Amino acid sequence: MTSDGEEGAIRHGGDLGEARRLFPQAPEPWIDLSTGINPIPYPWPALEASAFTRLPARADLAALEAAAAQAYGARPDHVVAAPGTQALIDLIPRLRPPGRVAVVGPTYAEHAASWARAGHAVAAVADLTTEADVVVVVNPNNPDGRVAPACDLASAAAGLAAGGGWLVVDEAFADLEPVASLCGAPPPGCLVLRSFGKTYGLAGLRLGFAVAAEPLISALRRGIGPWAVSGPAIVIGRRALADEAWRREAAAARSRDAARLDALLAAAGGRIVGGTTLFRTADFSDAQGLFGHLGRAGIFVRRFEAAPARLRFGLPPDEAAWTRLAAALGAR
């Protein structure tokens, strides 16, 4: 299953190799709008050599997790750091015996694929349910931005926990959104995932977090093992997570960018479906034609074979990219 729901190898955004294969004559540099990553990265600090040359100390990792707890409104002992949320998505299904898993979708397909690889029976559902051993929900959802109220999630978690089940809430896009998070008081049997790279524009750093109460958080910590997070990721992550002013400014600036992008897409005939501060999703009468037109102009966006009228656009990184996108949309 792909990340947009069709059968076959999972396809992700950000693959400029695919873009160049599809559009070999496109002008360079490419404008990659196929991801939901903040195009304005956090200004990472200069790093001491020791960040690369020695194994991270437990105290350093604890300081990183404390910074994440502060940023997410969680207790430090409820937070575990990992080398990206994808590592957690792969690990969590291996922490319980095979059972029935419901994934609220359509959504990020790695969730269903990871549970299936671990031997679970996976079903796609349209809404929250407790008719499973595990329920997975992305909140806000990718690609449509749908938000599940915290009270509904807490109710589902309670129903699942009563039967020994889990609720997995992927809050990868929650940092810059006015979304009520479960990180402050995760219910029993609830695991919350938070992405670092998307918010801070540093996806290559590979850093993510899980938030849960006992005994789940200890099970996750054991499953991840020692030294899972690199020294550079600990240093940069700790600095960025503690920078509340940068996060507030980024949320405001990216919200303005999202509104600007909505206006461009609507002017080009798109019907805005939704999205988040970091990406916008729209339906077009000729989405596949527009995908090709933009690709030939060196602009790569996210298409969905299971929803051929739909395209997802990340945010342009600078005024030159905004100008190229506006020109390409206006010239079709």
N, C-alpha and C positions, 0 to 999 in steps of 0.2 A: 504494500500500500504506500502511496506517495504522501507527501505532506499536505496535499490538497485532496486526498481521498481516492485517487485512481489506483488501479492495480499496477504492480511492477516495482522497480527500485525506487526508494524514497528520493524525491527531488527537493532540494533546498534552494533558497535564495542565495545570492552572493557568489554563484558559480560563473565567473567571467570566462572560464574555459568553455563552458557551454555557449555563452553569448558569442564568443568569437567563432565557434564552430557553426552556429546558426547564421551569423551575419559576418562572414569573413571580410567583406568590403567596407564595413562600418568604420567611420572615422574614430581615431583615438584622440584623447583619452576617453575611455568609456565613462559614462555616468551610471553608476550602479544604484538603481532605486528598487532592487529586488529584495532587499532585506528590511527589517524593522529595527535597525541599529541607529542610535543617535549619530548623525553625521558630524557633529561638533564634539570631538572627544575631550575628556577631562585632561587638563595639562599635566601630564605625568612628571613627577620630579626626577632630578638626577639621582641615580642609585649608587650607593657605595658598592665596592667590589664584593664585600662580604655577602650581599644579597644573592650573588651568583656562586660564590665559592664555598659556602658552608651550608649544612643542612639547617632548615628552619628550626628554631627552638620552640618548645611548647609554649613558652611565654609569649613569643611573637604571634603564634597562631591564636592564642587566647585573646590577645589584644585586637587582632583582626575580627574575631567573632564578637568581641565586646563592641567594637565600632559598628558592626552590622546590626547587632541587637539594638543599639541606640538609634540607628537610622530607621529600623523597621518597627520600633516600638515593642521589641521583644525582650525577654529575659536572656541574659548571656548564656545560661545553662540550657536554654532551649534552641540554641543556634549551632549548626555545624557547617564548616566551610568545605567546599569541594572544588575540584578542577573543572568548573562549569556545571550548569544545571543538567546538561545532557548526561554527565556521569551519574548524577542522581537518578535521572529518568531510567537509566540502564540498571542501576543498583536496586532500586526499591522493589521491583517485581521479584527479585531473588530472595527477598527477606521473608516471604511467606509461601506456604505450599500452594500449588496450582488451584485456582478456583474461578469464579465468574467475575469478570471485570466489565464494567460499563463505562464507556468514554463518551462524555457529552460533546457532540460535534455537529457539523464538521469542524475540525480543529487541527492542531499540530499533530501530524501522524506518527511521530516518534513515540508518543505515549502508547498507542495501541500496538505498534510494532514491538516495543520493548516487553510489554506484558505477554504478547503472543510468543515471543522468543523464549520466555521463561516458562512456557507450558500452560498459561492461563487461557481460558475461553473468553474471548473478547467480543463485545457487541457494541456497536455505535448506537447511542440514544440521543433523542432531541432535547431532553430536559433532565434536570436532576431527578434521581430515583434512588430508592434504597433496596431495589430488587436485584441485588448483586452482593458479592463479597467485598468488592472494591469499586468505588466510583471515582473517576478522574474528571476534573473540570478545569479549564483554562480561564482565568478571570483577571482582567478582561480577556475576551477570547480573540484568538488569531484564526481567521483573518477579519471577522466582522465586528470586533470590539464589543460584543455582547457582554453585559455585566450581570452576574448573579448576586443578589443582595446577601449581605453577610448573615442576616437572620435565617435565610433559606439554607445557606451552607451549614450553619451551626446546627439547624434542625436535621439536615441530612446526615451530618457527622454523628449526631446523637443516635439516630436510628440505626446507622451502620455499626457503631461501636457496641450497641446493645447485643448484636449478634457476632461480635468479634471482627467486624469489618473495618475498613479504612476509607477515609475520604482524602484524596490527593488533590490539592488545589495549587495549580501552577500560576503564580502571580508574576510571571516574567515581565509583563508590561505594566505593572501596577505602580512603579516608583513615581512616575510623573503624572499619574492620573488621580482624580478625586474619588478613589475607590476605597471602601471600607475593607481593611485587611483583617485576616484572622491571626496575624503574627502576634498580636498583643496577648492573646489568651487562646492558644490553639486547643480545641476540644480534644478529649480522648479519642485516639484513633485517627487523628487528622494530621497530615503532613503538608506543609506549605513550602513551595519552592520560590526562590527569588533569584533573578538574573542580575549579575553585575555588568556584564559586557554590553548589553543593550542600552541600559541607562547611561552609562559613562562613555559609550563609544569606543570601548576597548575590548572587543570580542576576542581578539587574539591573545589576550592575557589569560583566558580560560579560568574564570572564577565564578562561583555560584554558591548559594546557601540553601539549606533546609532549616525549617523551624518546626519543632514538634515538642510535645511534652514527653516525659518518661512513660513507658520504656522505649518508645520509638526512637527518640533522639540517640540513646545509647546504642541501639541496634544499628542505626545509620553510621555512627562514629566507628563502631567496630568494622562495619562493612567497607568503609572508605579506607581504613588503615592509616599507618603513620606516613608523614611527609607527602601527603597527597597534593598539597598546595605549594607552589614554588615560592622561593624567597622573594623574587621580584613582585609576584602577585600579592604577597602578604604586605609588602611595603606600600605599593601603589594603592591596593584596595583599602588599607587602613586609612591612608591619607584622604582618599576620595570619599569614603563613606562618612568621615567626620566633617566633611565640608558641606554643611547644610546650606550655606549661602549659594554655593555653586548649584546645588540641586534645585533650589527655589528659582534661581535665574534661568536654569535650563528648562524647567517645566514651563515657565512663562514664555520663553523664547520659542520653544518647540510648539507650544500651543498656537502661537501666532503663525508659525510656519504651516501648521496643519490647516488652519483656516485659509491661508493663502493658497495652499494646494487644493483644498476643496473648491475654491473659486475657479482655479484653472481647469480642474476636471469638469466642473459643471458647465463652464463656458465651451468646453470641447464636446459636450453632449453626454457627459457621464451622469449617472444617477448614483449619488453617494449612498453606499450601503452602510458604512460605519468605519470603524477602525479605532486607533488610539492616537495619542500625541505623536507617536513615532512612525505611524503609517496610516494611509487612507485607502479604502477599498471602494471601488465603484463598478457599476455595470454599464456596458456600452452596447449599442446595437450591433457594432462590428468590432468586438473586442479583439478577436484574433487578427483582423486586419490592422488594428491600431497597434497591437503587440509587434507585428512585423514592421510597420511603418517606423515606430520608435526604435526598434532594433537596428534598422538600416541607418538611423540617425545617430547610432552609438549610445542609445539610452535603453537600459535593460530593466524591465519591470517584471513583476511576478504574475504569471498566468495560472489558471486552474482548469485542467482538462475536464474535471468532474463538474465544473461550472463555467462553460465556455464563454459566457457573457461577462465574466468577472475578471478584473485586473486589480492588483494591489500595488500601490506606489509608496516607496519610502520618501524621505525628505531630501531635497537637493542640499548639497553641502555648502554652496556659496552662490553669489549673484550670477557668476558665469554659467553655472549649472541651471539656475532658475531661468535664465534667458534662453538657453538651448532648449529646455523643456517647453517653455511657452511657445517658442518658434516652431518646434516640431508638432506640438498639439494644434497650433493654428494653421499649419501648412498641409494638413491631411485632407 
